[in-house]
Amino acid sequence: MIWLFNSISYKLRLHLSKYFHSFTSYQLLKRNIFKYQHNTFFIFVLLTLQFILGCENNPLIRLEGLADVPSLDNEEIIRSLGEKDDLGVCNSENHLISDENTNIYELNTTEYLVEIFCFVGAYQGSYQYLFYDANQAEHLISTLSFTVFEERGGSLQIGETSLLTGALEFDPETEQLMVDRKARGLGDCGSYATYQWQDGNFTLVEYRYKGQCDGVYIPVEEYPLIYP
């Protein structure tokens, strides 16, 4: 009788073990099918976006930017700038771009701010800024413009310019550009502007102006506020 009970128990455990194994295999198979469907759907979405947006905004290419990308060498950037004939740097068709007159600030591993010294006047220099974008296979170079105020007819008029004149300082930490422009060599009048780097361009944050050249010297940060 005990022998019969043990035999039945063994067969029951064996049957349950096979059933459990089959159930576990089914669950694993079901889980793998779900993962396959999920990955297939993700690839389908990427290919659809590629078809809609075109090659320039190819998400498969842009995803490469998520990986570790080595920074570009300054010489490589300067060489690329020299090969461009349509930039019109410093309002000249043949302005020489070299290590001596160019500063390059790394915004991230694929985006750079290029500062070019154009020429010097009686007491201050003029500069131009370019945005170097290495996100795409073909690197993009764009000229940056700045909002400025110019005195015309006895009043300040707002406008845009690609050349900045004065003593310039870019802070890589805050990504702010400060421009101290003298109205005359004595430095008792002029303007002071602050620009913030944002979304691939510089936005005017603050503009101060002292038009009275009266021999009274005050810090440029205390000039009368014009904007905002």
DOMILUM-627964 format. One record per residue: x, y, z of N, C-alpha, C, O, CB in turn; residue in three letters. Coordinates in steps of 0.02 Angstrom, whole numbers, plus 50000, padded with zeros to 5 digits. Glycine has a CB too. Layout:
BEGIN
XYZXYZXYZXYZXYZAla
...
This chain:
BEGIN
500414994050000500005000050000500435006350000500315011049963499535000050061Met
500945006250043501415012050044501775012649978501895018249954501925011250102Ile
501965007049949502305007149884501865010349831502115014249790502495000049861Trp
501225008749831500765011549782500695019149792500665022949743500075008249788Leu
500665021249856500605028449870501225032249846501165037649817500495029549946Phe
501815029449859502435032649837502465033049761502705037949733503045028949864Asn
502245027849727502255027849654501805033249626501985036849580502055021049627Ser
501195033649656500725038849632500995045849646500935050249604500025037949666Ile
501305046749704501585053349721502145055249673502195061049652501855053349794Ser
502565050449656503115051849610502855053949542503085058749512503565045649603Tyr
502365050049517502075051649451501735058449452501765062249403501585046249429Lys
501405060149509501075066649514501575072249514501475077349481500645066949577Leu
502135071449551502655076649553502975077449484503115082949463503195074949606Arg
503085071749451503375072049383502915075749335503145079749295503515064949357Leu
502275074249340501785077549296501755085049310501745089149265501085074349305His
501735086749375501715093849393502355097449372502335103249351501605094749469Leu
502925093949378503555097049358503555098549283503775103849262504145092449375Ser
503315093749243503285094949171502805100649155502935104749111503055088549134Lys
502235100849192501745106149180502045113049197501965117849160501105104949222Tyr
502395113249256502695119549276503235121749227503285127649210503005118849347Phe
503625116849204504145118549154503835121249090504085126049061504575112349139His
503285118149068502945120549008502665127449018502695131748974502385115748987Ser
502385128649079502095135249094502645140549095502545146049069501725135049161Phe
503215138849125503775143649128504045145149058504175150949042504345140949172Thr
504115140049017504335141048948503855145448910504055149748870504425134348912Ser
503215144348923502705148448889502765155748910502715160248868501995145848905Tyr
502885156948975502955163748999503575167148969503545172948949503005163949076Gln
504125163448966504735166148935504625167748862504845172948837505315161348943Leu
504295163148827504155164248756503715170448747503825174448702503815158148725Leu
503215171048790502765176748786503135183248798503025188248765502185176048836Lys
503595183248847503985189148863504455191048806504515196948790504395187948927Arg
504775186048774505215187448717504835190248658505075194748623505585181148697Asn
504235187648647503825190248592503645197548605503655201548558503175186048585Ile
503495199248668503325206148684503925210748672503845216248644503105206748758Phe
504525208548693505125212648681505245213548607505415219048585505735209348714Lys
505155208348568505255208748496504775213748465504965217848423505175201848463Tyr
504135213348486503635217948460503805225148479503725229748439502935216148485Gln
504035226148541504205232848564504785235748524504755241448502504385232648639His
505325231748514505895234148475505715235448403505955240248373506475229048479Asn
505305231148374505085232048305504695238548297504785242148249504665226148282Thr
504265239948346503875246248343504335252248349504225257248314503355246348399Phe
504845251948392505315257448400505695258848335505765264648315505805255948457Phe
505925253548303506285254348239505825257148186506025261348145506585247648216Ile
505195254948186504705257448138504605264948146504555268548097504045253748145Phe
504565267248209504475274448222505075278348197504985283648167504375275648298Val
505685275948209506285279448186506305279848110506475285148083506905275848212Leu
506145274448076506155274448003505625279147976505735282447925506055267447976Leu
505045279448009504515284047987504735291247995504625295347950503875282848027Thr
505065292948051505315299748062505845301448010505875307047986505595300548132Leu
506275296647994506795297747944506475299447877506715303847841507245291647937Gln
505945295847858505605297047795505275303947793505285307347742505085291647781Phe
504975305947850504615312347853505095318247855505005323147819504155312547913Ile
505615317747898506065323447909506615323947857506885329347847506365322947977Leu
506775318547824507305318647774507975317047805508025315847865507325325347740Gly
508495317147764509155314947786509475319847834509835317747879509605313947726Cys
509355326547824509705331447865509505330847938509905332347983509555338347840Glu
508875328747952508645328048020508555320648037508125318948078507995331848031Asn
508945316448007508885309248016508985307548090509535308548116509395305547973Asn
508475304848124508555303248195509055297748208509355297448262507895301148224Pro
509165293348158509665288148167510365291148170510795288748206509625283048110Leu
510465296548131511115300048132511175304148196511705304148228511195304548071Ile
510635307648216510655311848275510765307748338511045310348387510025315948280Arg
510545301448338510635297348397511375296048411511565294448468510265290748389Leu
511795296748359512505295848370512775301048418513285299848451512875296048304Glu
512445306848422512665312048467512595310248540512885313448583512285318248454Gly
512195304848555512115302748623512725298948648512835298448708511495298448630Leu
513115296448602513725292748622514285297748636514225303648622513935287848566Ala
514825295148664515405299348679515735301248613515975296948576515905295748726Asp
515755307848600516055310348538516665314448557516615318948598515545314648497Val
517245313048527517845316848544517785324048519517495325348466518465313548515Pro
518065328748557518055335748538518495336848477518995333348466518285340248596Ser
518305341848438518705343548379519315347648399519305351248449518275347548328Leu
519835346948360520435350848371520335357848343520015358648291521045347348340Asp
520625362948376520555369748353520815370648282520525374348242520915374548400Asn
521365367348267521655367948200521175365148147521145367848092522325364248196Glu
520815359848164520335357048117519765361948104519545362548046520055350448145Glu
519525365248156518995370248147519235376148106518875378348060518735372648215Ile
519825378648121520095384348084520205382448011520075386547966520765386748115Ile
520445376347998520535374147929519875373847892519835375747834520885367247928Arg
519355371447926518685371147894518425378147879518115379247827518195367447940Ser
518555382847924518335389747912518695392747852518395396347812518455394047974Leu
519345391247846519725393847790519515391147723519635394347672520455392447800Gly
519195385347723518965382247660518295385047636518085383647580518925374747668Glu
517965388947679517325391847661517435398647627517755403147656516865392647723Lys
517175399347567517275405547529516695410447536516745416247515517385404047457Asp
516135408147564515535412347565515355414947634514795417247644514955408447538Asp
515825414747681515675417147748515675424747753515285427647792516165414247797Leu
516095427947713516145435347717516365437647786516085442447813515465438447699Gly
516855434347814517085435947881517365443047884517755445047841517615430947904Val
517155446747935517385453647946517245458147886517625462747871518135453647962Cys
516685456747853516485460647794517025460747740517105465647704516315467847814Asn
517385455247734517915454747685517885447947652517695442947683518605455847718Ser
518075447647589518065441447552518695437247563518695431247549517975442747478Glu
519215440447587519855436847595520175438047663520785438347669520335438847540Asn
519755438747715520035439747782520385433347805520085427947801519485441847832His
520995433947828521385428247849521165425847918521155429747966522135429847848Leu
520995419447923520815416447988521395412048010521585407347975520145412347982Ile
521665413448069522245409748094522195409048169521735411548201522915413248073Ser
522695405448198522715404648271522805411248306522575412148362523275399848290Asp
523145415948273523305422348305522695426748315522675430748362523825425948265Glu
522205426248271521625430848276520975427148290520435429948280521555434748212Asn
521015420948313520405416948324520425413548392520915410448411520335411648268Thr
519865414248428519755410548490519165405848480518655407748452519635415448550Asn
519235399748504518705394748497518495392348566518895390148606518935388748453Ile
517835392948579517555390748643517115384648631516665384648589517145396548676Tyr
517265379348668516875373148661516245373548703516275373648765517305367048682Glu
515665373848670515025373848705514845366848728514605365948784514475376748660Leu
514955361948685514925354848702515365351248651515715354448612514175352148701Asn
515345344648650515805340948607515665341748533516075339748492515785333648625Thr
515095344448514514925345148443514755352348423514615353548364514345340648426Thr
514755357048470514575363948455515105368648483515335367948540513875365648483Glu
515295373648441515845378048460515665385248441515325386548392516505375948425Tyr
515905389848483515835397048469516515399548446517025398648480515585400948532Leu
516525402648387517155404948357517165412648360516725415948334517225402548284Val
517675415348393517775422548399518355424648354518915422248362517905424648473Glu
518215429148307518725431348259518865438748270518415442848268518495429948186Ile
519495440348280519705447348285519785450148215520195447648176520375448048326Phe
519395455248199519395457948130519925463348121520365462648078518715460648113Cys
519875468648159520355474248153520305478548215519845477748256520205478548088Phe
520785482948223520795487448280520755494648256521065496448206521435486348324Val
520355498648291520305505748275520795509748317521335507348335519585508248286Gly
520595515848334521035520248372521135517748443521675518348471520765527348373Ala
520615514848474520665512948544520275506548561520245504648620520415518548587Tyr
519995503148513519645496848526519585492748462519655495448407518945498148557Gln
519455486348471519435481848414518735479948394518245481448429519825475748428Gly
518685476648335518045474148310518095466548301518625463948283517855477548243Ser
517545463148316517545455848316516925453148281516415456548275517575453248388Tyr
516995447048257516425443448229516395436448260516905433448276516475443048151Gln
515775433948268515675427448298515315422748250514855424748213515265428048363Tyr
515545416548250515255411248209515045405448254515335404248306515745408848154Leu
514535401948232514305395848266514505389848224514295389248167513535395948279Phe
514915385448253515165379548218514795373448245514875371648304515945378748226Tyr
514395370348203513975364648223514225358348189514185357648128513225365948204Asp
514475353748229514745347448203514285341548216514505335848217515425345948234Ala
513635342848226513155337548239513025333248177512895327348183512505340548263Asn
513065336348118512935332748057513595330248025514135332348045512555337148007Gln
513525325847977514115323347942514485329047908515095329347908513925317947890Ala
514105333647877514395339647848514315345347898513755347547911514055341447779Glu
514865347747925514835352847977514535359347951514665361447895515545354048005His
514125362447993513775368547975514105374548010514275374148069513025368147993Leu
514195379947973514485386048000514005391847985513825392947928515195387447969Ile
513815395348037513335400848028513605407248062513945406948113512645399048057Ser
513445412948031513635419448058513125421648109512525421248097513705424648002Thr
513355424048166512915426148220512785433648216513235437448199513205424348289Leu
512175435648232511995442648233511815444748304511635440648346511405444048184Ser
511865451348317511755453948384511285459948381511315464048335512425455948417Phe
510855460448431510415466248437510815471848471511115470848523509775464548478Thr
510815477748440511195483448465510755489748462510235489848430511855484448425Val
510995494848497510685501448493511205506348466511775506548489510425503848564Phe
511005510248416511445515148386511115522048391510515522848384511585513348311Glu
511545527048404511285533848409511225536948339511715537548303511745538248454Glu
510615538648322510475541648257509975547348266509425546448293510195536348206Arg
510165553248243509715558948247509545560948318508995563248332509085557448210Gly
510015559948363509915561948432509535556948475509385558348532509545568348434Gly
509385551048448509025545948486509325539048471509655538048420508265546048470Ser
509195534348516509445527548506508955523548464508355523448478509555524148574Leu
509225520148413508825515948369509065508748375509675507448374508865518448295Gln
508595504148381508775497148386508915494148318508585495948269508215493148422Ile
509405489648314509575486548250509945480048261509995477548317510005491348209Gly
510205477248207510575470948208511255471948175511325475748127510175465348173Glu
511755468448200512425468748171512785462048181512635458348228512835474448201Thr
513255460648136513665454548143514355456248169514735451748187513715450948077Ser
514525462648172515165464948198515065468548265514625472848270515525469548148Leu
515455466748314515435470048379516085473748391516625471148378515305464948436Leu
516025479948416516605484048429516655485548503516145487048535516575490648388Thr
517255485048531517355486548601517805481348634518155477548600516695486848637Gly
517795481348700518155476248739517665470648754517175471648790518455479248805Ala
517795464748727517325459148731517595453748778518195452448780517195456248662Leu
517145450548813517325445048858516765439848859516195441448875517475447648930Glu
516945433648841516465428148842516625423648901517195421548910516475424248776Phe
516115422148941516185417748999515925410848981515315409948975515815420649061Asp
516365405848972516135399148953515685395849006515265391648989516725394648940Pro
515755397849069515355394749122514625396849117514175392649117515635396549190Glu
514505403349112513825405949107513585406649036512995407649023513775412649142Thr
514055406048987513915406948916513615413948903513155414748864513425401548891Glu
513905418848938513705425848928514275429648895514865428348908513515429048996Gln
514085434348852514565438648818514455445848840513895448448835514485438048740Leu
514985449048866514955455948888515335460348839515895458748818515245456648959Met
515025465948820515325470448771515355477448801514835480548813514915470548704Val
515965479948812516075486648838516345490948781516915490248759516585486548899Asp
515915495448757516095499448698516185506848719515735509848748515565498848643Arg
516765509548702516905516548717516655521048661516725519348602517665517548729Lys
516375526748680516175531648629516755536048609516755539048555515585535848656Ala
517245536648653517865540248637518425537348679518315533548726517785547948649Arg
519035539248661519615536248693519675537448767519975533248802520225538848660Gly
519405542948793519445544348864519055539248906519205538248965519175551248878Leu
518565536048876518195530848911517685533348961517495529649006518655526348944Gly
517475539648955516975542349002516265541748977515795544149009517135549649016Asp
516165538548919515495537548892515515531548844516045529448822515245544048854Cys
514915529048831514885523148787514305518648806513795520948832515535519348788Gly
514385512148794513845507448807514125501048837514725499548833513465505848741Ser
513675497348868513855490848898513275486048887512715487348909514025491648975Tyr
513415480548853512895475648836513075468748861513665466848864512785475548760Ala
512555464948879512635458048900512195453648857511595454948850512475457048975Thr
512485448348828512115443648786512155436748816512675434848844512395443648713Tyr
511615432948810511585426148835511535421248777511115421948733510995425148883Gln
511985416248777511955411048726511355406548739511275403848794512605406848724Trp
510925405648689510315401748698510055399448630509955403448584509775405848735Gln
509945392948624509645389948564510015391948500509715393648450508915392148558Asp
510675391648503511075392748443511165399948423511355401348366510785389248388Gly
511045404648470511125411748454511215415648518511115413048573510525414448413Asn
511405422048511511475426448568510855430848575510625433848526512115430848561Phe
510585431148636510005435248651510215440948696510565439948745509445430948684Thr
509995447048679510165452848719509815452448787509205451748790509965459348682Leu
510205452848840509935452548907509895459448938509405461148971510365447948951Val
510415463448927510435470148958510845474848914511355472948885510745469849029Glu
510615481048909510975486148871510975492648911510445495248929510665487148800Tyr
511575495248924511655501548960512025506548917512455504648876512025500449027Arg
511855512948925512145517948881512235524548919511775526948953511695519048818Tyr
512825527448912512975534048938513195538448880513755537648854513525533848995Lys
512765542948860512905547048801513275553448816513555556448770512275548648767Gly
513285555548878513615561748897514365560548908514555557248956513295564848959Gln
514765563248865515495562748872515735568848912515985573648883515855562248801Cys
515635568548977515735574249021516345573849066516435577949110515135575149064Asp
516765568949054517365568149096517235564849162517685564149203517675574749107Gly
516615562749174516425559349236516455551849224516105549249180515715561549262Val
516865548449262516955541249252516545537349304516615538449364517705539349256Tyr
516135532849280515755528349323515825521249295515955520449235515005530449328Ile
515745516149336515775509249310515255508149255514695510549260515675504149367Pro
515445504449204514985503349148514355499649171513825500349140515335499449093Val
514415495649224513825492149250513315496849281512755494849296514045487049302Glu
513525503249292513075508249320512835513349268512515518249286513415511849377Glu
512985512149205512715516549152511955516249154511665511249176512985514349082Tyr
511615521549131510875521449128510625515449089510875513949035510615527949097Pro
510125512049116509845506049085509385507849027508915511749035509465501749137Leu
509525505048969509115506148909508665500148894508095501048874509565507648848Ile
508925494248905508555488048892508735482848945509325482048958508695485248821Tyr
508265479248976507545479348958507185485148992506585486048984507215472648977Pro
